[in-house]
């Protein structure tokens, strides 16, 4: 199986107040970056969500309410 050394997804996060969507930055072939998002139900959402949870990331700190 071929080994891919270049990262495609550079950063991923959730926006405050949004549920079911993860934003991410992908590397473009020409060397730039592109900001994208993926909605729940997509296979990439599952991969990104699992990776963010493994890192301990649950969302932006400002999204927490006083009840938490």
PDB file with one MODEL, atoms N, CA, C and O in Angstrom:
MODEL        1
ATOM      1  N   UNK A   1       0.846  -1.171   0.000  1.00  0.00           N
ATOM      2  CA  UNK A   1       0.000   0.000   0.000  1.00  0.00           C
ATOM      3  C   UNK A   1       0.894   1.236   0.000  1.00  0.00           C
ATOM      4  O   UNK A   1       1.877   1.286   0.739  1.00  0.00           O
ATOM      5  N   UNK A   2       0.568   2.224  -0.810  1.00  0.00           N
ATOM      6  CA  UNK A   2       1.388   3.441  -0.878  1.00  0.00           C
ATOM      7  C   UNK A   2       1.332   4.231   0.432  1.00  0.00           C
ATOM      8  O   UNK A   2       0.312   4.251   1.121  1.00  0.00           O
ATOM      9  N   UNK A   3       2.425   4.864   0.750  1.00  0.00           N
ATOM     10  CA  UNK A   3       2.521   5.716   1.939  1.00  0.00           C
ATOM     11  C   UNK A   3       2.352   7.168   1.513  1.00  0.00           C
ATOM     12  O   UNK A   3       3.029   7.629   0.595  1.00  0.00           O
ATOM     13  N   UNK A   4       1.463   7.881   2.167  1.00  0.00           N
ATOM     14  CA  UNK A   4       1.237   9.299   1.866  1.00  0.00           C
ATOM     15  C   UNK A   4       1.826  10.113   3.011  1.00  0.00           C
ATOM     16  O   UNK A   4       1.325  10.074   4.135  1.00  0.00           O
ATOM     17  N   UNK A   5       2.884  10.845   2.719  1.00  0.00           N
ATOM     18  CA  UNK A   5       3.555  11.592   3.783  1.00  0.00           C
ATOM     19  C   UNK A   5       2.994  12.998   3.968  1.00  0.00           C
ATOM     20  O   UNK A   5       3.136  13.577   5.045  1.00  0.00           O
ATOM     21  N   UNK A   6       2.366  13.552   2.947  1.00  0.00           N
ATOM     22  CA  UNK A   6       1.829  14.907   3.056  1.00  0.00           C
ATOM     23  C   UNK A   6       0.474  14.891   3.738  1.00  0.00           C
ATOM     24  O   UNK A   6      -0.386  14.070   3.419  1.00  0.00           O
ATOM     25  N   UNK A   7       0.291  15.812   4.686  1.00  0.00           N
ATOM     26  CA  UNK A   7      -1.014  15.950   5.337  1.00  0.00           C
ATOM     27  C   UNK A   7      -1.944  16.719   4.428  1.00  0.00           C
ATOM     28  O   UNK A   7      -1.534  17.668   3.760  1.00  0.00           O
ATOM     29  N   UNK A   8      -3.185  16.310   4.406  1.00  0.00           N
ATOM     30  CA  UNK A   8      -4.187  17.015   3.615  1.00  0.00           C
ATOM     31  C   UNK A   8      -5.000  17.933   4.522  1.00  0.00           C
ATOM     32  O   UNK A   8      -5.184  19.107   4.201  1.00  0.00           O
ATOM     33  N   UNK A   9      -5.489  17.417   5.651  1.00  0.00           N
ATOM     34  CA  UNK A   9      -6.229  18.232   6.608  1.00  0.00           C
ATOM     35  C   UNK A   9      -5.225  18.801   7.603  1.00  0.00           C
ATOM     36  O   UNK A   9      -4.555  18.057   8.321  1.00  0.00           O
ATOM     37  N   UNK A  10      -5.130  20.124   7.637  1.00  0.00           N
ATOM     38  CA  UNK A  10      -4.140  20.784   8.489  1.00  0.00           C
ATOM     39  C   UNK A  10      -4.696  21.138   9.868  1.00  0.00           C
ATOM     40  O   UNK A  10      -3.999  20.995  10.873  1.00  0.00           O
ATOM     41  N   UNK A  11      -5.942  21.599   9.919  1.00  0.00           N
ATOM     42  CA  UNK A  11      -6.582  21.981  11.176  1.00  0.00           C
ATOM     43  C   UNK A  11      -8.057  21.646  11.090  1.00  0.00           C
ATOM     44  O   UNK A  11      -8.639  21.634  10.006  1.00  0.00           O
ATOM     45  N   UNK A  12      -8.664  21.370  12.247  1.00  0.00           N
ATOM     46  CA  UNK A  12     -10.104  21.116  12.295  1.00  0.00           C
ATOM     47  C   UNK A  12     -10.651  21.660  13.609  1.00  0.00           C
ATOM     48  O   UNK A  12      -9.961  21.644  14.628  1.00  0.00           O
ATOM     49  N   UNK A  13     -11.896  22.143  13.584  1.00  0.00           N
ATOM     50  CA  UNK A  13     -12.512  22.723  14.778  1.00  0.00           C
ATOM     51  C   UNK A  13     -14.021  22.791  14.589  1.00  0.00           C
ATOM     52  O   UNK A  13     -14.543  22.579  13.495  1.00  0.00           O
ATOM     53  N   UNK A  14     -14.698  23.091  15.679  1.00  0.00           N
ATOM     54  CA  UNK A  14     -16.144  23.340  15.643  1.00  0.00           C
ATOM     55  C   UNK A  14     -16.373  24.822  15.919  1.00  0.00           C
ATOM     56  O   UNK A  14     -15.661  25.424  16.723  1.00  0.00           O
ATOM     57  N   UNK A  15     -17.357  25.405  15.262  1.00  0.00           N
ATOM     58  CA  UNK A  15     -17.714  26.801  15.506  1.00  0.00           C
ATOM     59  C   UNK A  15     -18.677  26.874  16.680  1.00  0.00           C
ATOM     60  O   UNK A  15     -19.467  25.957  16.901  1.00  0.00           O
ATOM     61  N   UNK A  16     -18.609  27.946  17.417  1.00  0.00           N
ATOM     62  CA  UNK A  16     -19.514  28.149  18.548  1.00  0.00           C
ATOM     63  C   UNK A  16     -20.956  28.181  18.065  1.00  0.00           C
ATOM     64  O   UNK A  16     -21.278  28.865  17.094  1.00  0.00           O
ATOM     65  N   UNK A  17     -21.808  27.449  18.740  1.00  0.00           N
ATOM     66  CA  UNK A  17     -23.226  27.448  18.441  1.00  0.00           C
ATOM     67  C   UNK A  17     -23.645  26.533  17.299  1.00  0.00           C
ATOM     68  O   UNK A  17     -24.842  26.367  17.066  1.00  0.00           O
ATOM     69  N   UNK A  18     -22.709  25.939  16.584  1.00  0.00           N
ATOM     70  CA  UNK A  18     -23.049  25.027  15.495  1.00  0.00           C
ATOM     71  C   UNK A  18     -22.986  23.588  15.978  1.00  0.00           C
ATOM     72  O   UNK A  18     -22.060  23.208  16.694  1.00  0.00           O
ATOM     73  N   UNK A  19     -23.954  22.801  15.594  1.00  0.00           N
ATOM     74  CA  UNK A  19     -23.920  21.378  15.905  1.00  0.00           C
ATOM     75  C   UNK A  19     -23.964  20.605  14.593  1.00  0.00           C
ATOM     76  O   UNK A  19     -24.578  21.050  13.623  1.00  0.00           O
ATOM     77  N   UNK A  20     -23.319  19.457  14.568  1.00  0.00           N
ATOM     78  CA  UNK A  20     -23.350  18.616  13.389  1.00  0.00           C
ATOM     79  C   UNK A  20     -22.493  19.095  12.239  1.00  0.00           C
ATOM     80  O   UNK A  20     -22.709  18.684  11.098  1.00  0.00           O
ATOM     81  N   UNK A  21     -21.516  19.961  12.513  1.00  0.00           N
ATOM     82  CA  UNK A  21     -20.642  20.470  11.458  1.00  0.00           C
ATOM     83  C   UNK A  21     -19.236  20.663  12.021  1.00  0.00           C
ATOM     84  O   UNK A  21     -19.067  21.176  13.127  1.00  0.00           O
ATOM     85  N   UNK A  22     -18.242  20.252  11.262  1.00  0.00           N
ATOM     86  CA  UNK A  22     -16.838  20.465  11.629  1.00  0.00           C
ATOM     87  C   UNK A  22     -16.184  21.242  10.494  1.00  0.00           C
ATOM     88  O   UNK A  22     -16.296  20.864   9.328  1.00  0.00           O
ATOM     89  N   UNK A  23     -15.509  22.315  10.839  1.00  0.00           N
ATOM     90  CA  UNK A  23     -14.761  23.122   9.877  1.00  0.00           C
ATOM     91  C   UNK A  23     -13.329  22.598   9.844  1.00  0.00           C
ATOM     92  O   UNK A  23     -12.817  22.107  10.850  1.00  0.00           O
ATOM     93  N   UNK A  24     -12.693  22.706   8.691  1.00  0.00           N
ATOM     94  CA  UNK A  24     -11.303  22.272   8.593  1.00  0.00           C
ATOM     95  C   UNK A  24     -10.582  23.037   7.495  1.00  0.00           C
ATOM     96  O   UNK A  24     -11.206  23.625   6.613  1.00  0.00           O
ATOM     97  N   UNK A  25      -9.253  23.019   7.566  1.00  0.00           N
ATOM     98  CA  UNK A  25      -8.405  23.640   6.553  1.00  0.00           C
ATOM     99  C   UNK A  25      -7.659  22.515   5.850  1.00  0.00           C
ATOM    100  O   UNK A  25      -6.999  21.696   6.489  1.00  0.00           O
ATOM    101  N   UNK A  26      -7.772  22.486   4.523  1.00  0.00           N
ATOM    102  CA  UNK A  26      -7.103  21.467   3.718  1.00  0.00           C
ATOM    103  C   UNK A  26      -5.986  22.108   2.904  1.00  0.00           C
ATOM    104  O   UNK A  26      -6.098  23.251   2.461  1.00  0.00           O
ATOM    105  N   UNK A  27      -4.912  21.357   2.717  1.00  0.00           N
ATOM    106  CA  UNK A  27      -3.808  21.821   1.889  1.00  0.00           C
ATOM    107  C   UNK A  27      -4.169  21.636   0.421  1.00  0.00           C
ATOM    108  O   UNK A  27      -4.664  20.581   0.024  1.00  0.00           O
ATOM    109  N   UNK A  28      -3.918  22.662  -0.378  1.00  0.00           N
ATOM    110  CA  UNK A  28      -4.168  22.577  -1.814  1.00  0.00           C
ATOM    111  C   UNK A  28      -2.912  22.055  -2.510  1.00  0.00           C
ATOM    112  O   UNK A  28      -1.807  22.208  -1.990  1.00  0.00           O
ATOM    113  N   UNK A  29      -3.069  21.457  -3.647  1.00  0.00           N
ATOM    114  CA  UNK A  29      -1.949  20.877  -4.387  1.00  0.00           C
ATOM    115  C   UNK A  29      -0.900  21.925  -4.756  1.00  0.00           C
ATOM    116  O   UNK A  29       0.289  21.614  -4.827  1.00  0.00           O
ATOM    117  N   UNK A  30      -1.331  23.157  -4.988  1.00  0.00           N
ATOM    118  CA  UNK A  30      -0.413  24.227  -5.374  1.00  0.00           C
ATOM    119  C   UNK A  30       0.325  24.861  -4.214  1.00  0.00           C
ATOM    120  O   UNK A  30       1.130  25.770  -4.420  1.00  0.00           O
ATOM    121  N   UNK A  31       0.068  24.403  -3.002  1.00  0.00           N
ATOM    122  CA  UNK A  31       0.770  24.932  -1.850  1.00  0.00           C
ATOM    123  C   UNK A  31      -0.055  25.851  -0.973  1.00  0.00           C
ATOM    124  O   UNK A  31       0.413  26.243   0.096  1.00  0.00           O
ATOM    125  N   UNK A  32      -1.239  26.204  -1.371  1.00  0.00           N
ATOM    126  CA  UNK A  32      -2.091  27.078  -0.564  1.00  0.00           C
ATOM    127  C   UNK A  32      -2.952  26.276   0.396  1.00  0.00           C
ATOM    128  O   UNK A  32      -2.770  25.071   0.574  1.00  0.00           O
ATOM    129  N   UNK A  33      -3.889  26.974   1.003  1.00  0.00           N
ATOM    130  CA  UNK A  33      -4.825  26.333   1.938  1.00  0.00           C
ATOM    131  C   UNK A  33      -6.247  26.711   1.547  1.00  0.00           C
ATOM    132  O   UNK A  33      -6.484  27.762   0.953  1.00  0.00           O
ATOM    133  N   UNK A  34      -7.187  25.837   1.890  1.00  0.00           N
ATOM    134  CA  UNK A  34      -8.595  26.108   1.629  1.00  0.00           C
ATOM    135  C   UNK A  34      -9.412  25.752   2.850  1.00  0.00           C
ATOM    136  O   UNK A  34      -9.255  24.668   3.413  1.00  0.00           O
ATOM    137  N   UNK A  35     -10.288  26.662   3.268  1.00  0.00           N
ATOM    138  CA  UNK A  35     -11.144  26.427   4.424  1.00  0.00           C
ATOM    139  C   UNK A  35     -12.454  25.795   3.954  1.00  0.00           C
ATOM    140  O   UNK A  35     -13.122  26.315   3.059  1.00  0.00           O
ATOM    141  N   UNK A  36     -12.810  24.666   4.571  1.00  0.00           N
ATOM    142  CA  UNK A  36     -13.993  23.900   4.180  1.00  0.00           C
ATOM    143  C   UNK A  36     -14.743  23.463   5.429  1.00  0.00           C
ATOM    144  O   UNK A  36     -14.295  23.704   6.550  1.00  0.00           O
ATOM    145  N   UNK A  37     -15.888  22.817   5.229  1.00  0.00           N
ATOM    146  CA  UNK A  37     -16.601  22.204   6.351  1.00  0.00           C
ATOM    147  C   UNK A  37     -17.265  20.929   5.870  1.00  0.00           C
ATOM    148  O   UNK A  37     -17.483  20.725   4.676  1.00  0.00           O
ATOM    149  N   UNK A  38     -17.581  20.079   6.834  1.00  0.00           N
ATOM    150  CA  UNK A  38     -18.257  18.817   6.539  1.00  0.00           C
ATOM    151  C   UNK A  38     -19.364  18.642   7.560  1.00  0.00           C
ATOM    152  O   UNK A  38     -19.188  18.931   8.744  1.00  0.00           O
ATOM    153  N   UNK A  39     -20.517  18.162   7.084  1.00  0.00           N
ATOM    154  CA  UNK A  39     -21.673  17.979   7.957  1.00  0.00           C
ATOM    155  C   UNK A  39     -21.754  16.550   8.474  1.00  0.00           C
ATOM    156  O   UNK A  39     -21.205  15.621   7.880  1.00  0.00           O
ATOM    157  N   UNK A  40     -22.450  16.400   9.592  1.00  0.00           N
ATOM    158  CA  UNK A  40     -22.664  15.091  10.199  1.00  0.00           C
ATOM    159  C   UNK A  40     -23.326  14.159   9.179  1.00  0.00           C
ATOM    160  O   UNK A  40     -24.184  14.580   8.403  1.00  0.00           O
ATOM    161  N   UNK A  41     -22.922  12.909   9.192  1.00  0.00           N
ATOM    162  CA  UNK A  41     -23.433  11.944   8.239  1.00  0.00           C
ATOM    163  C   UNK A  41     -22.441  11.639   7.129  1.00  0.00           C
ATOM    164  O   UNK A  41     -22.558  10.617   6.452  1.00  0.00           O
ATOM    165  N   UNK A  42     -21.467  12.517   6.939  1.00  0.00           N
ATOM    166  CA  UNK A  42     -20.423  12.308   5.950  1.00  0.00           C
ATOM    167  C   UNK A  42     -19.304  11.474   6.575  1.00  0.00           C
ATOM    168  O   UNK A  42     -19.027  11.615   7.766  1.00  0.00           O
ATOM    169  N   UNK A  43     -18.667  10.621   5.800  1.00  0.00           N
ATOM    170  CA  UNK A  43     -17.599   9.764   6.321  1.00  0.00           C
ATOM    171  C   UNK A  43     -16.437  10.596   6.879  1.00  0.00           C
ATOM    172  O   UNK A  43     -15.845  10.219   7.890  1.00  0.00           O
ATOM    173  N   UNK A  44     -16.108  11.710   6.241  1.00  0.00           N
ATOM    174  CA  UNK A  44     -15.016  12.552   6.731  1.00  0.00           C
ATOM    175  C   UNK A  44     -15.367  13.160   8.086  1.00  0.00           C
ATOM    176  O   UNK A  44     -14.482  13.345   8.922  1.00  0.00           O
ATOM    177  N   UNK A  45     -16.640  13.473   8.316  1.00  0.00           N
ATOM    178  CA  UNK A  45     -17.071  13.999   9.614  1.00  0.00           C
ATOM    179  C   UNK A  45     -16.731  12.995  10.715  1.00  0.00           C
ATOM    180  O   UNK A  45     -16.229  13.375  11.772  1.00  0.00           O
ATOM    181  N   UNK A  46     -17.005  11.722  10.465  1.00  0.00           N
ATOM    182  CA  UNK A  46     -16.738  10.678  11.447  1.00  0.00           C
ATOM    183  C   UNK A  46     -15.249  10.589  11.749  1.00  0.00           C
ATOM    184  O   UNK A  46     -14.858  10.438  12.906  1.00  0.00           O
ATOM    185  N   UNK A  47     -14.416  10.681  10.718  1.00  0.00           N
ATOM    186  CA  UNK A  47     -12.962  10.619  10.896  1.00  0.00           C
ATOM    187  C   UNK A  47     -12.470  11.827  11.695  1.00  0.00           C
ATOM    188  O   UNK A  47     -11.702  11.672  12.645  1.00  0.00           O
ATOM    189  N   UNK A  48     -12.909  13.028  11.313  1.00  0.00           N
ATOM    190  CA  UNK A  48     -12.478  14.244  12.009  1.00  0.00           C
ATOM    191  C   UNK A  48     -12.981  14.277  13.449  1.00  0.00           C
ATOM    192  O   UNK A  48     -12.250  14.673  14.356  1.00  0.00           O
ATOM    193  N   UNK A  49     -14.222  13.863  13.656  1.00  0.00           N
ATOM    194  CA  UNK A  49     -14.783  13.844  15.006  1.00  0.00           C
ATOM    195  C   UNK A  49     -13.992  12.892  15.905  1.00  0.00           C
ATOM    196  O   UNK A  49     -13.689  13.230  17.049  1.00  0.00           O
ATOM    197  N   UNK A  50     -13.658  11.717  15.399  1.00  0.00           N
ATOM    198  CA  UNK A  50     -12.872  10.755  16.167  1.00  0.00           C
ATOM    199  C   UNK A  50     -11.496  11.292  16.509  1.00  0.00           C
ATOM    200  O   UNK A  50     -11.000  11.087  17.616  1.00  0.00           O
ATOM    201  N   UNK A  51     -10.880  11.981  15.558  1.00  0.00           N
ATOM    202  CA  UNK A  51      -9.556  12.551  15.805  1.00  0.00           C
ATOM    203  C   UNK A  51      -9.623  13.682  16.829  1.00  0.00           C
ATOM    204  O   UNK A  51      -8.778  13.760  17.721  1.00  0.00           O
ATOM    205  N   UNK A  52     -10.620  14.555  16.708  1.00  0.00           N
ATOM    206  CA  UNK A  52     -10.764  15.648  17.670  1.00  0.00           C
ATOM    207  C   UNK A  52     -11.036  15.114  19.074  1.00  0.00           C
ATOM    208  O   UNK A  52     -10.486  15.627  20.049  1.00  0.00           O
ATOM    209  N   UNK A  53     -11.878  14.088  19.183  1.00  0.00           N
ATOM    210  CA  UNK A  53     -12.152  13.489  20.495  1.00  0.00           C
ATOM    211  C   UNK A  53     -10.909  12.839  21.076  1.00  0.00           C
ATOM    212  O   UNK A  53     -10.688  12.909  22.285  1.00  0.00           O
ATOM    213  N   UNK A  54     -10.090  12.206  20.238  1.00  0.00           N
ATOM    214  CA  UNK A  54      -8.848  11.583  20.703  1.00  0.00           C
ATOM    215  C   UNK A  54      -7.876  12.622  21.255  1.00  0.00           C
ATOM    216  O   UNK A  54      -7.084  12.337  22.153  1.00  0.00           O
ATOM    217  N   UNK A  55      -7.951  13.835  20.700  1.00  0.00           N
ATOM    218  CA  UNK A  55      -7.099  14.930  21.183  1.00  0.00           C
ATOM    219  C   UNK A  55      -7.683  15.608  22.417  1.00  0.00           C
ATOM    220  O   UNK A  55      -7.025  16.445  23.036  1.00  0.00           O
ATOM    221  N   UNK A  56      -8.923  15.250  22.781  1.00  0.00           N
ATOM    222  CA  UNK A  56      -9.584  15.861  23.921  1.00  0.00           C
ATOM    223  C   UNK A  56     -10.343  17.129  23.578  1.00  0.00           C
ATOM    224  O   UNK A  56     -10.773  17.849  24.479  1.00  0.00           O
ATOM    225  N   UNK A  57     -10.515  17.417  22.301  1.00  0.00           N
ATOM    226  CA  UNK A  57     -11.210  18.625  21.863  1.00  0.00           C
ATOM    227  C   UNK A  57     -12.700  18.349  21.747  1.00  0.00           C
ATOM    228  O   UNK A  57     -13.108  17.443  21.020  1.00  0.00           O
ATOM    229  N   UNK A  58     -13.515  19.120  22.455  1.00  0.00           N
ATOM    230  CA  UNK A  58     -14.960  18.960  22.384  1.00  0.00           C
ATOM    231  C   UNK A  58     -15.654  20.163  21.789  1.00  0.00           C
ATOM    232  O   UNK A  58     -16.842  20.087  21.475  1.00  0.00           O
ATOM    233  N   UNK A  59     -14.962  21.260  21.623  1.00  0.00           N
ATOM    234  CA  UNK A  59     -15.547  22.457  21.030  1.00  0.00           C
ATOM    235  C   UNK A  59     -14.913  23.698  21.625  1.00  0.00           C
ATOM    236  O   UNK A  59     -14.128  23.598  22.568  1.00  0.00           O
ATOM    237  N   UNK A  60     -15.238  24.860  21.093  1.00  0.00           N
ATOM    238  CA  UNK A  60     -14.660  26.089  21.622  1.00  0.00           C
ATOM    239  C   UNK A  60     -15.092  26.342  23.054  1.00  0.00           C
ATOM    240  O   UNK A  60     -16.241  26.082  23.411  1.00  0.00           O
ATOM    241  N   UNK A  61     -14.186  26.847  23.877  1.00  0.00           N
ATOM    242  CA  UNK A  61     -14.479  27.094  25.291  1.00  0.00           C
ATOM    243  C   UNK A  61     -15.622  28.087  25.452  1.00  0.00           C
ATOM    244  O   UNK A  61     -16.380  27.991  26.417  1.00  0.00           O
ATOM    245  N   UNK A  62     -15.763  29.027  24.542  1.00  0.00           N
ATOM    246  CA  UNK A  62     -16.818  30.034  24.655  1.00  0.00           C
ATOM    247  C   UNK A  62     -18.194  29.456  24.375  1.00  0.00           C
ATOM    248  O   UNK A  62     -19.195  30.134  24.610  1.00  0.00           O
ATOM    249  N   UNK A  63     -18.279  28.223  23.879  1.00  0.00           N
ATOM    250  CA  UNK A  63     -19.576  27.610  23.595  1.00  0.00           C
ATOM    251  C   UNK A  63     -20.204  27.019  24.841  1.00  0.00           C
ATOM    252  O   UNK A  63     -21.380  26.655  24.818  1.00  0.00           O
ATOM    253  N   UNK A  64     -19.454  26.912  25.926  1.00  0.00           N
ATOM    254  CA  UNK A  64     -19.987  26.350  27.154  1.00  0.00           C
ATOM    255  C   UNK A  64     -20.974  27.310  27.806  1.00  0.00           C
ATOM    256  O   UNK A  64     -20.783  28.526  27.770  1.00  0.00           O
ATOM    257  N   UNK A  65     -22.016  26.767  28.395  1.00  0.00           N
ATOM    258  CA  UNK A  65     -22.998  27.608  29.079  1.00  0.00           C
ATOM    259  C   UNK A  65     -22.674  27.666  30.567  1.00  0.00           C
ATOM    260  O   UNK A  65     -21.772  26.971  31.034  1.00  0.00           O
ATOM    261  N   UNK A  66     -23.391  28.477  31.299  1.00  0.00           N
ATOM    262  CA  UNK A  66     -23.171  28.606  32.740  1.00  0.00           C
ATOM    263  C   UNK A  66     -23.559  27.335  33.484  1.00  0.00           C
ATOM    264  O   UNK A  66     -23.082  27.104  34.595  1.00  0.00           O
ATOM    265  N   UNK A  67     -24.422  26.502  32.887  1.00  0.00           N
ATOM    266  CA  UNK A  67     -24.868  25.281  33.522  1.00  0.00           C
ATOM    267  C   UNK A  67     -23.824  24.186  33.505  1.00  0.00           C
ATOM    268  O   UNK A  67     -23.932  23.224  34.266  1.00  0.00           O
ATOM    269  N   UNK A  68     -22.811  24.306  32.653  1.00  0.00           N
ATOM    270  CA  UNK A  68     -21.804  23.244  32.533  1.00  0.00           C
ATOM    271  C   UNK A  68     -20.693  23.398  33.535  1.00  0.00           C
ATOM    272  O   UNK A  68     -19.770  22.585  33.563  1.00  0.00           O
TER     273      UNK A  68
ENDMDL
END
